[in-house]
Structure formats: structure tokens, C-alpha cells
């Protein structure tokens, strides 16, 4: 089954009005067919409108986080209601930096996934094991657990992309090998087939994240269960366009 490729650019806590304008000029210089490839940029909340103005309509935008609480006395939070009101179509949920640095639990990711989907916001659900867990051969167990936590919360699998991001590969320059990434993606798809249905497993997009660059993306996108990427550092550089081009060429 042909799945529409998906590439995310997670800008994390980076950017200035000037850098976003400059990147926008570079990104806008490439074109792709939105029916074959979705590209979603995740700027900080404060840069959202700057990024929306800088990027042309080929690019969708998303939030890096969504509150698990509603509007009200929750200082520092951005609610799903607000994302909906501001026409923000996507949000990341469960990024490893949220899980590790801000102590978000599997239960938190489930609540955030549910609340985002209820407000019509598509979710890129991030999962992945630490180095310790990989060395203990617990990769599949960890990914399955992180997915299981959210299965009940997912009312529409068409609105969910899974990002497999091994923690040891994030920001380290140590990209997973093509086979390591393929094995993990295949196991995630098999788990979804068992827990949800074969139909959902066949159609859900599973993208790889962790030190993706213009130098390694061509090989990774050839793997049969890899439907695209969630890119961190390289999405802040002109080379992000080369990643878009590589995915476009592989899916042409
Ligand atoms: P890097 O591409 O910088 O390793 O970051 C990956 C990531 O965390 C994307 O969400």
C-alpha cells in the first residue's frame, strides 16, 4: 500500500526572526507534490506566525507540544483549544526531550494525544529507546509500551504519524543503521497490526528520527517500512531541502 511520505522539521528551542526568514527563502525554493509528500515544520510557539509568514503554503506547521490541560489557570501552557483556534494542524507528542527533561510519562502522552485528536489536530507521536534499553535488547518492548499507552487515546489513526526516534541517535551524530531503523519500524508495524488491526498497520506512517542528514537520508528512505523522517538539527539548515528532495525522488 502506498503511504504518503512525511517529513517533519523539529526546530526545537531555536530560531530568530532573521534566521526563520532566511530559511524560509531557501525552503520556498523547492517544490513537491503534497499528495505524495507532507512536510511539516515545528517552530517554537512564539515563532509560529513568523514561520507561517516565511514559509509558503506547501509547508504545514505544527506545535512542538500541547497541554494536557484545558484553558484556565495553567501558567506556561498552550492548550489544544488554542492550537485549534489558531489553525495549527499538527502537534508533536512525547518527544524524548519532553519525556526526559520535563518528565512526561506514557500516561501524559496518552492524554495529550487524546486531547489533540479531539480538537482535530494531527499528532506526530514520538517513541524510542535509550541506549541502555537498546543494549538490554528492550527496543521493541519499549516502543510497544509507548504505543500501547496511547492506543485507547487514538480515535483516528489517519491523523497519527509515529516517529521512531532512538534516544541515543538524537543530536549525537550517531544515526541508526538502515537495518536497525528498518527492524524497529517493522516491529512497530507488526505490533500495531496485533494491537489495532492489519489495515491500520498497513496505512500508518512511521518515520525515523535521530541524526538524519542529507548524507544519510537516501539510504534510509529506501527501507520498506520507513515513510519519512523527523529531522532536528538538519531542519535548521539549507540542507533540509536536500532531505526533502531525497524523499521526493524515492517516492516519485
Ligand atoms: P536530530 O536530527 O538533531 O538528531 O534530532 C532529532 C529529533 O529529535 C527530531 O525530533
Boltz pocket constraint, residues with backbone or C-beta under 6 A from the ligand:
constraints:
  - pocket:
      binder: B
      contacts: [[A, 10], [A, 95], [A, 165], [A, 169], [A, 170], [A, 171], [A, 172], [A, 173], [A, 209], [A, 210], [A, 211], [A, 212], [A, 230], [A, 231], [A, 232], [A, 233], [A, 234]]
      max_distance: 6.0
